[in-house]
Amino acid sequence: MIKKGIKVKILTGKDKKKEGEVIEIDRKLNRVKVKGINIVKKHVKTTKEKKGGIISKENFLHVSNLTIISEKKKEKKIGAKK
């Protein structure tokens, strides 16, 4: 199961074979944002509060294009005591 904070590897697209950490999940649409992956440029209009221009940010990827590398698990020691 994909969770926020786990490491994933990209299987398809322009960022194929790259790895990153999940930063946001959209469960309704089965989409995930990965840190540093699928960067797009967005044109932002100038407002009173913010300066406009072109900004780069991560965009969503479909879950089927990812594979989990590692999960946050607690390791258990298995064995007999002597």
mmCIF file of the N, C-alpha and C atoms, coordinates in Angstrom:
data_MODEL
# 
_entry.id   MODEL 
# 
loop_
_atom_site.group_PDB 
_atom_site.id 
_atom_site.type_symbol 
_atom_site.label_atom_id 
_atom_site.label_alt_id 
_atom_site.label_comp_id 
_atom_site.label_asym_id 
_atom_site.label_entity_id 
_atom_site.label_seq_id 
_atom_site.pdbx_PDB_ins_code 
_atom_site.Cartn_x 
_atom_site.Cartn_y 
_atom_site.Cartn_z 
_atom_site.occupancy 
_atom_site.B_iso_or_equiv 
_atom_site.pdbx_formal_charge 
_atom_site.auth_seq_id 
_atom_site.auth_comp_id 
_atom_site.auth_asym_id 
_atom_site.auth_atom_id 
_atom_site.pdbx_PDB_model_num 
ATOM 1   N N  . MET A 1 1  ? 0.840   -1.182  0.000   1.00 0.00 ? 1  MET A N  1 
ATOM 2   C CA . MET A 1 1  ? 0.000   0.000   0.000   1.00 0.00 ? 1  MET A CA 1 
ATOM 3   C C  . MET A 1 1  ? 0.884   1.243   0.000   1.00 0.00 ? 1  MET A C  1 
ATOM 4   N N  . ILE A 1 2  ? 0.549   2.178   -0.840  1.00 0.00 ? 2  ILE A N  1 
ATOM 5   C CA . ILE A 1 2  ? 1.303   3.424   -0.948  1.00 0.00 ? 2  ILE A CA 1 
ATOM 6   C C  . ILE A 1 2  ? 0.910   4.351   0.193   1.00 0.00 ? 2  ILE A C  1 
ATOM 7   N N  . LYS A 1 3  ? 1.918   4.851   0.902   1.00 0.00 ? 3  LYS A N  1 
ATOM 8   C CA . LYS A 1 3  ? 1.696   5.792   2.001   1.00 0.00 ? 3  LYS A CA 1 
ATOM 9   C C  . LYS A 1 3  ? 2.648   6.964   1.845   1.00 0.00 ? 3  LYS A C  1 
ATOM 10  N N  . LYS A 1 4  ? 2.325   8.052   2.485   1.00 0.00 ? 4  LYS A N  1 
ATOM 11  C CA . LYS A 1 4  ? 3.165   9.241   2.467   1.00 0.00 ? 4  LYS A CA 1 
ATOM 12  C C  . LYS A 1 4  ? 4.485   8.933   3.182   1.00 0.00 ? 4  LYS A C  1 
ATOM 13  N N  . GLY A 1 5  ? 5.599   9.287   2.538   1.00 0.00 ? 5  GLY A N  1 
ATOM 14  C CA . GLY A 1 5  ? 6.903   9.102   3.156   1.00 0.00 ? 5  GLY A CA 1 
ATOM 15  C C  . GLY A 1 5  ? 7.678   7.875   2.705   1.00 0.00 ? 5  GLY A C  1 
ATOM 16  N N  . ILE A 1 6  ? 7.055   6.944   1.964   1.00 0.00 ? 6  ILE A N  1 
ATOM 17  C CA . ILE A 1 6  ? 7.790   5.757   1.523   1.00 0.00 ? 6  ILE A CA 1 
ATOM 18  C C  . ILE A 1 6  ? 8.531   6.041   0.217   1.00 0.00 ? 6  ILE A C  1 
ATOM 19  N N  . LYS A 1 7  ? 9.564   5.267   -0.050  1.00 0.00 ? 7  LYS A N  1 
ATOM 20  C CA . LYS A 1 7  ? 10.351  5.419   -1.265  1.00 0.00 ? 7  LYS A CA 1 
ATOM 21  C C  . LYS A 1 7  ? 9.750   4.586   -2.386  1.00 0.00 ? 7  LYS A C  1 
ATOM 22  N N  . VAL A 1 8  ? 9.646   5.189   -3.586  1.00 0.00 ? 8  VAL A N  1 
ATOM 23  C CA . VAL A 1 8  ? 9.103   4.490   -4.747  1.00 0.00 ? 8  VAL A CA 1 
ATOM 24  C C  . VAL A 1 8  ? 10.024  4.671   -5.944  1.00 0.00 ? 8  VAL A C  1 
ATOM 25  N N  . LYS A 1 9  ? 9.877   3.776   -6.919  1.00 0.00 ? 9  LYS A N  1 
ATOM 26  C CA . LYS A 1 9  ? 10.629  3.843   -8.167  1.00 0.00 ? 9  LYS A CA 1 
ATOM 27  C C  . LYS A 1 9  ? 9.637   4.028   -9.306  1.00 0.00 ? 9  LYS A C  1 
ATOM 28  N N  . ILE A 1 10 ? 9.975   4.883   -10.275 1.00 0.00 ? 10 ILE A N  1 
ATOM 29  C CA . ILE A 1 10 ? 9.101   5.173   -11.401 1.00 0.00 ? 10 ILE A CA 1 
ATOM 30  C C  . ILE A 1 10 ? 9.337   4.125   -12.494 1.00 0.00 ? 10 ILE A C  1 
ATOM 31  N N  . LEU A 1 11 ? 8.247   3.559   -13.025 1.00 0.00 ? 11 LEU A N  1 
ATOM 32  C CA . LEU A 1 11 ? 8.343   2.495   -14.024 1.00 0.00 ? 11 LEU A CA 1 
ATOM 33  C C  . LEU A 1 11 ? 8.216   3.002   -15.463 1.00 0.00 ? 11 LEU A C  1 
ATOM 34  N N  . THR A 1 12 ? 7.450   4.085   -15.684 1.00 0.00 ? 12 THR A N  1 
ATOM 35  C CA . THR A 1 12 ? 7.223   4.586   -17.042 1.00 0.00 ? 12 THR A CA 1 
ATOM 36  C C  . THR A 1 12 ? 7.308   6.107   -17.067 1.00 0.00 ? 12 THR A C  1 
ATOM 37  N N  . GLY A 1 13 ? 7.399   6.655   -18.273 1.00 0.00 ? 13 GLY A N  1 
ATOM 38  C CA . GLY A 1 13 ? 7.373   8.102   -18.449 1.00 0.00 ? 13 GLY A CA 1 
ATOM 39  C C  . GLY A 1 13 ? 8.756   8.705   -18.574 1.00 0.00 ? 13 GLY A C  1 
ATOM 40  N N  . LYS A 1 14 ? 8.795   10.043  -18.546 1.00 0.00 ? 14 LYS A N  1 
ATOM 41  C CA . LYS A 1 14 ? 10.058  10.753  -18.762 1.00 0.00 ? 14 LYS A CA 1 
ATOM 42  C C  . LYS A 1 14 ? 11.048  10.575  -17.617 1.00 0.00 ? 14 LYS A C  1 
ATOM 43  N N  . ASP A 1 15 ? 10.562  10.211  -16.439 1.00 0.00 ? 15 ASP A N  1 
ATOM 44  C CA . ASP A 1 15 ? 11.422  10.015  -15.273 1.00 0.00 ? 15 ASP A CA 1 
ATOM 45  C C  . ASP A 1 15 ? 11.611  8.534   -14.944 1.00 0.00 ? 15 ASP A C  1 
ATOM 46  N N  . LYS A 1 16 ? 11.579  7.682   -15.957 1.00 0.00 ? 16 LYS A N  1 
ATOM 47  C CA . LYS A 1 16 ? 11.697  6.233   -15.781 1.00 0.00 ? 16 LYS A CA 1 
ATOM 48  C C  . LYS A 1 16 ? 12.989  5.877   -15.048 1.00 0.00 ? 16 LYS A C  1 
ATOM 49  N N  . LYS A 1 17 ? 12.913  4.924   -14.130 1.00 0.00 ? 17 LYS A N  1 
ATOM 50  C CA . LYS A 1 17 ? 14.018  4.383   -13.331 1.00 0.00 ? 17 LYS A CA 1 
ATOM 51  C C  . LYS A 1 17 ? 14.531  5.345   -12.260 1.00 0.00 ? 17 LYS A C  1 
ATOM 52  N N  . LYS A 1 18 ? 13.864  6.456   -12.038 1.00 0.00 ? 18 LYS A N  1 
ATOM 53  C CA . LYS A 1 18 ? 14.248  7.375   -10.965 1.00 0.00 ? 18 LYS A CA 1 
ATOM 54  C C  . LYS A 1 18 ? 13.528  6.987   -9.686  1.00 0.00 ? 18 LYS A C  1 
ATOM 55  N N  . GLU A 1 19 ? 14.103  7.404   -8.565  1.00 0.00 ? 19 GLU A N  1 
ATOM 56  C CA . GLU A 1 19 ? 13.517  7.092   -7.272  1.00 0.00 ? 19 GLU A CA 1 
ATOM 57  C C  . GLU A 1 19 ? 13.211  8.374   -6.526  1.00 0.00 ? 19 GLU A C  1 
ATOM 58  N N  . GLY A 1 20 ? 12.181  8.322   -5.664  1.00 0.00 ? 20 GLY A N  1 
ATOM 59  C CA . GLY A 1 20 ? 11.818  9.485   -4.871  1.00 0.00 ? 20 GLY A CA 1 
ATOM 60  C C  . GLY A 1 20 ? 10.891  9.106   -3.734  1.00 0.00 ? 20 GLY A C  1 
ATOM 61  N N  . GLU A 1 21 ? 10.556  10.100  -2.926  1.00 0.00 ? 21 GLU A N  1 
ATOM 62  C CA . GLU A 1 21 ? 9.711   9.909   -1.752  1.00 0.00 ? 21 GLU A CA 1 
ATOM 63  C C  . GLU A 1 21 ? 8.322   10.463  -2.026  1.00 0.00 ? 21 GLU A C  1 
ATOM 64  N N  . VAL A 1 22 ? 7.291   9.737   -1.607  1.00 0.00 ? 22 VAL A N  1 
ATOM 65  C CA . VAL A 1 22 ? 5.909   10.170  -1.793  1.00 0.00 ? 22 VAL A CA 1 
ATOM 66  C C  . VAL A 1 22 ? 5.636   11.361  -0.876  1.00 0.00 ? 22 VAL A C  1 
ATOM 67  N N  . ILE A 1 23 ? 5.115   12.468  -1.458  1.00 0.00 ? 23 ILE A N  1 
ATOM 68  C CA . ILE A 1 23 ? 4.818   13.652  -0.649  1.00 0.00 ? 23 ILE A CA 1 
ATOM 69  C C  . ILE A 1 23 ? 3.333   13.949  -0.554  1.00 0.00 ? 23 ILE A C  1 
ATOM 70  N N  . GLU A 1 24 ? 2.533   13.425  -1.494  1.00 0.00 ? 24 GLU A N  1 
ATOM 71  C CA . GLU A 1 24 ? 1.089   13.678  -1.464  1.00 0.00 ? 24 GLU A CA 1 
ATOM 72  C C  . GLU A 1 24 ? 0.371   12.550  -2.195  1.00 0.00 ? 24 GLU A C  1 
ATOM 73  N N  . ILE A 1 25 ? -0.847  12.212  -1.713  1.00 0.00 ? 25 ILE A N  1 
ATOM 74  C CA . ILE A 1 25 ? -1.635  11.131  -2.312  1.00 0.00 ? 25 ILE A CA 1 
ATOM 75  C C  . ILE A 1 25 ? -3.059  11.621  -2.564  1.00 0.00 ? 25 ILE A C  1 
ATOM 76  N N  . ASP A 1 26 ? -3.594  11.306  -3.753  1.00 0.00 ? 26 ASP A N  1 
ATOM 77  C CA . ASP A 1 26 ? -4.995  11.575  -4.083  1.00 0.00 ? 26 ASP A CA 1 
ATOM 78  C C  . ASP A 1 26 ? -5.663  10.214  -4.279  1.00 0.00 ? 26 ASP A C  1 
ATOM 79  N N  . ARG A 1 27 ? -6.293  9.709   -3.228  1.00 0.00 ? 27 ARG A N  1 
ATOM 80  C CA . ARG A 1 27 ? -6.854  8.356   -3.258  1.00 0.00 ? 27 ARG A CA 1 
ATOM 81  C C  . ARG A 1 27 ? -8.063  8.225   -4.185  1.00 0.00 ? 27 ARG A C  1 
ATOM 82  N N  . LYS A 1 28 ? -8.835  9.298   -4.382  1.00 0.00 ? 28 LYS A N  1 
ATOM 83  C CA . LYS A 1 28 ? -10.004 9.239   -5.273  1.00 0.00 ? 28 LYS A CA 1 
ATOM 84  C C  . LYS A 1 28 ? -9.593  8.936   -6.706  1.00 0.00 ? 28 LYS A C  1 
ATOM 85  N N  . LEU A 1 29 ? -8.528  9.593   -7.170  1.00 0.00 ? 29 LEU A N  1 
ATOM 86  C CA . LEU A 1 29 ? -8.089  9.440   -8.549  1.00 0.00 ? 29 LEU A CA 1 
ATOM 87  C C  . LEU A 1 29 ? -6.906  8.485   -8.695  1.00 0.00 ? 29 LEU A C  1 
ATOM 88  N N  . ASN A 1 30 ? -6.475  7.841   -7.586  1.00 0.00 ? 30 ASN A N  1 
ATOM 89  C CA . ASN A 1 30 ? -5.338  6.913   -7.582  1.00 0.00 ? 30 ASN A CA 1 
ATOM 90  C C  . ASN A 1 30 ? -4.070  7.573   -8.127  1.00 0.00 ? 30 ASN A C  1 
ATOM 91  N N  . ARG A 1 31 ? -3.779  8.754   -7.631  1.00 0.00 ? 31 ARG A N  1 
ATOM 92  C CA . ARG A 1 31 ? -2.610  9.494   -8.092  1.00 0.00 ? 31 ARG A CA 1 
ATOM 93  C C  . ARG A 1 31 ? -1.712  9.882   -6.926  1.00 0.00 ? 31 ARG A C  1 
ATOM 94  N N  . VAL A 1 32 ? -0.410  10.032  -7.217  1.00 0.00 ? 32 VAL A N  1 
ATOM 95  C CA . VAL A 1 32 ? 0.596   10.277  -6.191  1.00 0.00 ? 32 VAL A CA 1 
ATOM 96  C C  . VAL A 1 32 ? 1.570   11.350  -6.681  1.00 0.00 ? 32 VAL A C  1 
ATOM 97  N N  . LYS A 1 33 ? 2.021   12.226  -5.768  1.00 0.00 ? 33 LYS A N  1 
ATOM 98  C CA . LYS A 1 33 ? 3.100   13.171  -6.059  1.00 0.00 ? 33 LYS A CA 1 
ATOM 99  C C  . LYS A 1 33 ? 4.369   12.637  -5.431  1.00 0.00 ? 33 LYS A C  1 
ATOM 100 N N  . VAL A 1 34 ? 5.447   12.618  -6.223  1.00 0.00 ? 34 VAL A N  1 
ATOM 101 C CA . VAL A 1 34 ? 6.733   12.124  -5.748  1.00 0.00 ? 34 VAL A CA 1 
ATOM 102 C C  . VAL A 1 34 ? 7.732   13.280  -5.786  1.00 0.00 ? 34 VAL A C  1 
ATOM 103 N N  . LYS A 1 35 ? 8.514   13.408  -4.723  1.00 0.00 ? 35 LYS A N  1 
ATOM 104 C CA . LYS A 1 35 ? 9.454   14.516  -4.577  1.00 0.00 ? 35 LYS A CA 1 
ATOM 105 C C  . LYS A 1 35 ? 10.516  14.483  -5.679  1.00 0.00 ? 35 LYS A C  1 
ATOM 106 N N  . GLY A 1 36 ? 10.593  15.574  -6.461  1.00 0.00 ? 36 GLY A N  1 
ATOM 107 C CA . GLY A 1 36 ? 11.597  15.706  -7.511  1.00 0.00 ? 36 GLY A CA 1 
ATOM 108 C C  . GLY A 1 36 ? 11.298  14.975  -8.805  1.00 0.00 ? 36 GLY A C  1 
ATOM 109 N N  . ILE A 1 37 ? 10.115  14.399  -8.933  1.00 0.00 ? 37 ILE A N  1 
ATOM 110 C CA . ILE A 1 37 ? 9.740   13.611  -10.115 1.00 0.00 ? 37 ILE A CA 1 
ATOM 111 C C  . ILE A 1 37 ? 8.550   14.280  -10.809 1.00 0.00 ? 37 ILE A C  1 
ATOM 112 N N  . ASN A 1 38 ? 8.517   14.185  -12.146 1.00 0.00 ? 38 ASN A N  1 
ATOM 113 C CA . ASN A 1 38 ? 7.439   14.728  -12.979 1.00 0.00 ? 38 ASN A CA 1 
ATOM 114 C C  . ASN A 1 38 ? 7.280   16.241  -12.756 1.00 0.00 ? 38 ASN A C  1 
ATOM 115 N N  . ILE A 1 39 ? 8.388   16.959  -12.891 1.00 0.00 ? 39 ILE A N  1 
ATOM 116 C CA . ILE A 1 39 ? 8.402   18.409  -12.713 1.00 0.00 ? 39 ILE A CA 1 
ATOM 117 C C  . ILE A 1 39 ? 7.763   19.070  -13.934 1.00 0.00 ? 39 ILE A C  1 
ATOM 118 N N  . VAL A 1 40 ? 6.816   19.986  -13.681 1.00 0.00 ? 40 VAL A N  1 
ATOM 119 C CA . VAL A 1 40 ? 6.157   20.749  -14.739 1.00 0.00 ? 40 VAL A CA 1 
ATOM 120 C C  . VAL A 1 40 ? 6.321   22.235  -14.447 1.00 0.00 ? 40 VAL A C  1 
ATOM 121 N N  . LYS A 1 41 ? 6.241   23.030  -15.489 1.00 0.00 ? 41 LYS A N  1 
ATOM 122 C CA . LYS A 1 41 ? 6.323   24.484  -15.334 1.00 0.00 ? 41 LYS A CA 1 
ATOM 123 C C  . LYS A 1 41 ? 4.907   25.053  -15.351 1.00 0.00 ? 41 LYS A C  1 
ATOM 124 N N  . LYS A 1 42 ? 4.626   25.949  -14.414 1.00 0.00 ? 42 LYS A N  1 
ATOM 125 C CA . LYS A 1 42 ? 3.297   26.547  -14.312 1.00 0.00 ? 42 LYS A CA 1 
ATOM 126 C C  . LYS A 1 42 ? 3.443   28.059  -14.392 1.00 0.00 ? 42 LYS A C  1 
ATOM 127 N N  . HIS A 1 43 ? 2.632   28.688  -15.245 1.00 0.00 ? 43 HIS A N  1 
ATOM 128 C CA . HIS A 1 43 ? 2.628   30.137  -15.379 1.00 0.00 ? 43 HIS A CA 1 
ATOM 129 C C  . HIS A 1 43 ? 1.654   30.704  -14.356 1.00 0.00 ? 43 HIS A C  1 
ATOM 130 N N  . VAL A 1 44 ? 2.159   31.607  -13.496 1.00 0.00 ? 44 VAL A N  1 
ATOM 131 C CA . VAL A 1 44 ? 1.352   32.178  -12.425 1.00 0.00 ? 44 VAL A CA 1 
ATOM 132 C C  . VAL A 1 44 ? 1.179   33.675  -12.688 1.00 0.00 ? 44 VAL A C  1 
ATOM 133 N N  . LYS A 1 45 ? -0.063  34.117  -12.588 1.00 0.00 ? 45 LYS A N  1 
ATOM 134 C CA . LYS A 1 45 ? -0.376  35.522  -12.808 1.00 0.00 ? 45 LYS A CA 1 
ATOM 135 C C  . LYS A 1 45 ? -0.015  36.341  -11.568 1.00 0.00 ? 45 LYS A C  1 
ATOM 136 N N  . THR A 1 46 ? 0.427   37.575  -11.761 1.00 0.00 ? 46 THR A N  1 
ATOM 137 C CA . THR A 1 46 ? 0.778   38.456  -10.658 1.00 0.00 ? 46 THR A CA 1 
ATOM 138 C C  . THR A 1 46 ? -0.478  38.929  -9.933  1.00 0.00 ? 46 THR A C  1 
ATOM 139 N N  . THR A 1 47 ? -0.426  38.883  -8.598  1.00 0.00 ? 47 THR A N  1 
ATOM 140 C CA . THR A 1 47 ? -1.516  39.398  -7.770  1.00 0.00 ? 47 THR A CA 1 
ATOM 141 C C  . THR A 1 47 ? -0.921  40.390  -6.775  1.00 0.00 ? 47 THR A C  1 
ATOM 142 N N  . LYS A 1 48 ? -1.770  40.951  -5.937  1.00 0.00 ? 48 LYS A N  1 
ATOM 143 C CA . LYS A 1 48 ? -1.285  41.899  -4.928  1.00 0.00 ? 48 LYS A CA 1 
ATOM 144 C C  . LYS A 1 48 ? -0.366  41.218  -3.917  1.00 0.00 ? 48 LYS A C  1 
ATOM 145 N N  . GLU A 1 49 ? -0.665  39.952  -3.584  1.00 0.00 ? 49 GLU A N  1 
ATOM 146 C CA . GLU A 1 49 ? 0.105   39.233  -2.582  1.00 0.00 ? 49 GLU A CA 1 
ATOM 147 C C  . GLU A 1 49 ? 1.345   38.549  -3.163  1.00 0.00 ? 49 GLU A C  1 
ATOM 148 N N  . LYS A 1 50 ? 1.221   37.997  -4.371  1.00 0.00 ? 50 LYS A N  1 
ATOM 149 C CA . LYS A 1 50 ? 2.303   37.187  -4.939  1.00 0.00 ? 50 LYS A CA 1 
ATOM 150 C C  . LYS A 1 50 ? 2.808   37.764  -6.253  1.00 0.00 ? 50 LYS A C  1 
ATOM 151 N N  . LYS A 1 51 ? 4.102   37.557  -6.483  1.00 0.00 ? 51 LYS A N  1 
ATOM 152 C CA . LYS A 1 51 ? 4.707   37.931  -7.740  1.00 0.00 ? 51 LYS A CA 1 
ATOM 153 C C  . LYS A 1 51 ? 4.456   36.817  -8.751  1.00 0.00 ? 51 LYS A C  1 
ATOM 154 N N  . GLY A 1 52 ? 4.177   37.166  -9.967  1.00 0.00 ? 52 GLY A N  1 
ATOM 155 C CA . GLY A 1 52 ? 3.903   36.179  -11.005 1.00 0.00 ? 52 GLY A CA 1 
ATOM 156 C C  . GLY A 1 52 ? 5.177   35.648  -11.627 1.00 0.00 ? 52 GLY A C  1 
ATOM 157 N N  . GLY A 1 53 ? 5.023   34.791  -12.600 1.00 0.00 ? 53 GLY A N  1 
ATOM 158 C CA . GLY A 1 53 ? 6.163   34.228  -13.307 1.00 0.00 ? 53 GLY A CA 1 
ATOM 159 C C  . GLY A 1 53 ? 5.961   32.754  -13.581 1.00 0.00 ? 53 GLY A C  1 
ATOM 160 N N  . ILE A 1 54 ? 7.045   32.095  -13.941 1.00 0.00 ? 54 ILE A N  1 
ATOM 161 C CA . ILE A 1 54 ? 7.007   30.661  -14.242 1.00 0.00 ? 54 ILE A CA 1 
ATOM 162 C C  . ILE A 1 54 ? 7.632   29.919  -13.065 1.00 0.00 ? 54 ILE A C  1 
ATOM 163 N N  . ILE A 1 55 ? 6.851   29.018  -12.466 1.00 0.00 ? 55 ILE A N  1 
ATOM 164 C CA . ILE A 1 55 ? 7.365   28.223  -11.342 1.00 0.00 ? 55 ILE A CA 1 
ATOM 165 C C  . ILE A 1 55 ? 7.391   26.747  -11.739 1.00 0.00 ? 55 ILE A C  1 
ATOM 166 N N  . SER A 1 56 ? 8.325   26.004  -11.153 1.00 0.00 ? 56 SER A N  1 
ATOM 167 C CA . SER A 1 56 ? 8.409   24.559  -11.378 1.00 0.00 ? 56 SER A CA 1 
ATOM 168 C C  . SER A 1 56 ? 7.863   23.850  -10.152 1.00 0.00 ? 56 SER A C  1 
ATOM 169 N N  . LYS A 1 57 ? 7.049   22.820  -10.377 1.00 0.00 ? 57 LYS A N  1 
ATOM 170 C CA . LYS A 1 57 ? 6.510   22.045  -9.268  1.00 0.00 ? 57 LYS A CA 1 
ATOM 171 C C  . LYS A 1 57 ? 6.240   20.620  -9.715  1.00 0.00 ? 57 LYS A C  1 
ATOM 172 N N  . GLU A 1 58 ? 6.064   19.724  -8.726  1.00 0.00 ? 58 GLU A N  1 
ATOM 173 C CA . GLU A 1 58 ? 5.772   18.329  -9.025  1.00 0.00 ? 58 GLU A CA 1 
ATOM 174 C C  . GLU A 1 58 ? 4.315   18.186  -9.453  1.00 0.00 ? 58 GLU A C  1 
ATOM 175 N N  . ASN A 1 59 ? 4.074   17.251  -10.353 1.00 0.00 ? 59 ASN A N  1 
ATOM 176 C CA . ASN A 1 59 ? 2.716   16.943  -10.782 1.00 0.00 ? 59 ASN A CA 1 
ATOM 177 C C  . ASN A 1 59 ? 2.403   15.493  -10.396 1.00 0.00 ? 59 ASN A C  1 
ATOM 178 N N  . PHE A 1 60 ? 1.123   15.133  -10.418 1.00 0.00 ? 60 PHE A N  1 
ATOM 179 C CA . PHE A 1 60 ? 0.701   13.797  -10.009 1.00 0.00 ? 60 PHE A CA 1 
ATOM 180 C C  . PHE A 1 60 ? 1.068   12.738  -11.047 1.00 0.00 ? 60 PHE A C  1 
ATOM 181 N N  . LEU A 1 61 ? 1.346   11.520  -10.550 1.00 0.00 ? 61 LEU A N  1 
ATOM 182 C CA . LEU A 1 61 ? 1.564   10.329  -11.363 1.00 0.00 ? 61 LEU A CA 1 
ATOM 183 C C  . LEU A 1 61 ? 0.522   9.293   -10.979 1.00 0.00 ? 61 LEU A C  1 
ATOM 184 N N  . HIS A 1 62 ? 0.164   8.408   -11.900 1.00 0.00 ? 62 HIS A N  1 
ATOM 185 C CA . HIS A 1 62 ? -0.774  7.342   -11.556 1.00 0.00 ? 62 HIS A CA 1 
ATOM 186 C C  . HIS A 1 62 ? -0.051  6.263   -10.754 1.00 0.00 ? 62 HIS A C  1 
ATOM 187 N N  . VAL A 1 63 ? -0.761  5.660   -9.816  1.00 0.00 ? 63 VAL A N  1 
ATOM 188 C CA . VAL A 1 63 ? -0.186  4.656   -8.915  1.00 0.00 ? 63 VAL A CA 1 
ATOM 189 C C  . VAL A 1 63 ? 0.370   3.462   -9.681  1.00 0.00 ? 63 VAL A C  1 
ATOM 190 N N  . SER A 1 64 ? -0.230  3.112   -10.810 1.00 0.00 ? 64 SER A N  1 
ATOM 191 C CA . SER A 1 64 ? 0.206   1.942   -11.573 1.00 0.00 ? 64 SER A CA 1 
ATOM 192 C C  . SER A 1 64 ? 1.596   2.132   -12.182 1.00 0.00 ? 64 SER A C  1 
ATOM 193 N N  . ASN A 1 65 ? 2.085   3.362   -12.233 1.00 0.00 ? 65 ASN A N  1 
ATOM 194 C CA . ASN A 1 65 ? 3.406   3.637   -12.799 1.00 0.00 ? 65 ASN A CA 1 
ATOM 195 C C  . ASN A 1 65 ? 4.506   3.640   -11.747 1.00 0.00 ? 65 ASN A C  1 
ATOM 196 N N  . LEU A 1 66 ? 4.196   3.183   -10.536 1.00 0.00 ? 66 LEU A N  1 
ATOM 197 C CA . LEU A 1 66 ? 5.153   3.185   -9.434  1.00 0.00 ? 66 LEU A CA 1 
ATOM 198 C C  . LEU A 1 66 ? 5.338   1.792   -8.874  1.00 0.00 ? 66 LEU A C  1 
ATOM 199 N N  . THR A 1 67 ? 6.483   1.569   -8.241  1.00 0.00 ? 67 THR A N  1 
ATOM 200 C CA . THR A 1 67 ? 6.699   0.364   -7.456  1.00 0.00 ? 67 THR A CA 1 
ATOM 201 C C  . THR A 1 67 ? 7.376   0.764   -6.154  1.00 0.00 ? 67 THR A C  1 
ATOM 202 N N  . ILE A 1 68 ? 6.998   0.092   -5.080  1.00 0.00 ? 68 ILE A N  1 
ATOM 203 C CA . ILE A 1 68 ? 7.520   0.420   -3.759  1.00 0.00 ? 68 ILE A CA 1 
ATOM 204 C C  . ILE A 1 68 ? 8.920   -0.162  -3.600  1.00 0.00 ? 68 ILE A C  1 
ATOM 205 N N  . ILE A 1 69 ? 9.862   0.666   -3.150  1.00 0.00 ? 69 ILE A N  1 
ATOM 206 C CA . ILE A 1 69 ? 11.228  0.205   -2.890  1.00 0.00 ? 69 ILE A CA 1 
ATOM 207 C C  . ILE A 1 69 ? 11.353  -0.253  -1.453  1.00 0.00 ? 69 ILE A C  1 
ATOM 208 N N  . SER A 1 70 ? 10.963  0.627   -0.526  1.00 0.00 ? 70 SER A N  1 
ATOM 209 C CA . SER A 1 70 ? 11.063  0.273   0.885   1.00 0.00 ? 70 SER A CA 1 
ATOM 210 C C  . SER A 1 70 ? 9.914   0.902   1.650   1.00 0.00 ? 70 SER A C  1 
ATOM 211 N N  . GLU A 1 71 ? 9.552   0.295   2.734   1.00 0.00 ? 71 GLU A N  1 
ATOM 212 C CA . GLU A 1 71 ? 8.506   0.807   3.600   1.00 0.00 ? 71 GLU A CA 1 
ATOM 213 C C  . GLU A 1 71 ? 9.084   1.109   4.965   1.00 0.00 ? 71 GLU A C  1 
ATOM 214 N N  . LYS A 1 72 ? 8.399   1.950   5.709   1.00 0.00 ? 72 LYS A N  1 
ATOM 215 C CA . LYS A 1 72 ? 8.802   2.211   7.091   1.00 0.00 ? 72 LYS A CA 1 
ATOM 216 C C  . LYS A 1 72 ? 8.291   1.057   7.940   1.00 0.00 ? 72 LYS A C  1 
ATOM 217 N N  . LYS A 1 73 ? 9.167   0.169   8.294   1.00 0.00 ? 73 LYS A N  1 
ATOM 218 C CA . LYS A 1 73 ? 8.780   -1.004  9.088   1.00 0.00 ? 73 LYS A CA 1 
ATOM 219 C C  . LYS A 1 73 ? 9.639   -1.074  10.335  1.00 0.00 ? 73 LYS A C  1 
ATOM 220 N N  . LYS A 1 74 ? 9.105   -1.703  11.357  1.00 0.00 ? 74 LYS A N  1 
ATOM 221 C CA . LYS A 1 74 ? 9.878   -2.018  12.535  1.00 0.00 ? 74 LYS A CA 1 
ATOM 222 C C  . LYS A 1 74 ? 10.386  -3.440  12.356  1.00 0.00 ? 74 LYS A C  1 
ATOM 223 N N  . GLU A 1 75 ? 11.698  -3.588  12.437  1.00 0.00 ? 75 GLU A N  1 
ATOM 224 C CA . GLU A 1 75 ? 12.271  -4.914  12.270  1.00 0.00 ? 75 GLU A CA 1 
ATOM 225 C C  . GLU A 1 75 ? 12.118  -5.724  13.545  1.00 0.00 ? 75 GLU A C  1 
ATOM 226 N N  . LYS A 1 76 ? 11.751  -6.962  13.393  1.00 0.00 ? 76 LYS A N  1 
ATOM 227 C CA . LYS A 1 76 ? 11.600  -7.858  14.535  1.00 0.00 ? 76 LYS A CA 1 
ATOM 228 C C  . LYS A 1 76 ? 12.728  -8.866  14.521  1.00 0.00 ? 76 LYS A C  1 
ATOM 229 N N  . LYS A 1 77 ? 13.270  -9.127  15.697  1.00 0.00 ? 77 LYS A N  1 
ATOM 230 C CA . LYS A 1 77 ? 14.302  -10.147 15.812  1.00 0.00 ? 77 LYS A CA 1 
ATOM 231 C C  . LYS A 1 77 ? 13.625  -11.491 16.026  1.00 0.00 ? 77 LYS A C  1 
ATOM 232 N N  . ILE A 1 78 ? 14.010  -12.427 15.199  1.00 0.00 ? 78 ILE A N  1 
ATOM 233 C CA . ILE A 1 78 ? 13.436  -13.767 15.290  1.00 0.00 ? 78 ILE A CA 1 
ATOM 234 C C  . ILE A 1 78 ? 14.551  -14.738 15.663  1.00 0.00 ? 78 ILE A C  1 
ATOM 235 N N  . GLY A 1 79 ? 14.311  -15.533 16.654  1.00 0.00 ? 79 GLY A N  1 
ATOM 236 C CA . GLY A 1 79 ? 15.320  -16.502 17.060  1.00 0.00 ? 79 GLY A CA 1 
ATOM 237 C C  . GLY A 1 79 ? 15.082  -16.943 18.500  1.00 0.00 ? 79 GLY A C  1 
ATOM 238 N N  . ALA A 1 80 ? 15.796  -17.957 18.887  1.00 0.00 ? 80 ALA A N  1 
ATOM 239 C CA . ALA A 1 80 ? 15.655  -18.488 20.252  1.00 0.00 ? 80 ALA A CA 1 
ATOM 240 C C  . ALA A 1 80 ? 16.742  -17.920 21.143  1.00 0.00 ? 80 ALA A C  1 
ATOM 241 N N  . LYS A 1 81 ? 16.394  -17.727 22.380  1.00 0.00 ? 81 LYS A N  1 
ATOM 242 C CA . LYS A 1 81 ? 17.380  -17.266 23.373  1.00 0.00 ? 81 LYS A CA 1 
ATOM 243 C C  . LYS A 1 81 ? 18.105  -18.478 23.940  1.00 0.00 ? 81 LYS A C  1 
ATOM 244 N N  . LYS A 1 82 ? 19.387  -18.335 24.204  1.00 0.00 ? 82 LYS A N  1 
ATOM 245 C CA . LYS A 1 82 ? 20.147  -19.442 24.777  1.00 0.00 ? 82 LYS A CA 1 
ATOM 246 C C  . LYS A 1 82 ? 20.462  -19.160 26.211  1.00 0.00 ? 82 LYS A C  1 
# 
